[in-house]
Amino acid sequence: MSMFGQVYVKDNKYKPKGNFHHLTPNTPIRDADNGWKLLGVTNPRDMTYMHSYGGEAVFFESLGQGKLLATRCDSDGCDLKGTIFMPFRIHCPDCLGRNTEIDLTETAKKSAKIHTFMVCERSGAFNLLEKPIKFINIEFDGVATILMSYLSRGEPEFGLRVVPIFRTSSPTFTILDLSWVVEGTSVEELPEGFSF
Ligand SMILES: [Zn+2]
């Protein structure tokens, strides 16, 4: 049995399976100013949050298959008809109609460039990225919005051409399965588990 609980959906209901509860020992809380007298105990608890992706699930599934999906408003009568959204928007913000999914992988490979960037030497709790983290905002030809992601190889510069890479080996099904490298980076230089 997996060390972690797992969840699937059947008959439109969550079905948790496995071990969600791990017994972790208590430790005493003592008073350092008063002879280390006992004040209480810690009760460690962990939690599994079931995060539903809803209509964005296809976007996260596709990253592990080396594909970058965007959406486009195709609603007749919408002032934004034909507008392409990346990040993936389920609905058009103008007409609120359901957008059409489109494959943006080739456009990203051919036209992605850095709009702006931010290099972070420190991170918050539970960070999984290598530091310094090079956050980049990415522009694509024909796309109305800008995508935030992170650069895995190379140094960020305004207008620099970058190409997407995907964690196709053991994907995490999170946004961390998508990253970017400077154009011209070789396959051998990619982080473990990633491919073009
Ligand atoms: Zn629209």
Residues whose N, C-alpha, C, O or C-beta is under 5 A from the ligand:
A	BS01	ZN	C73 S75 C78 L80 K81 C92 D94 C95
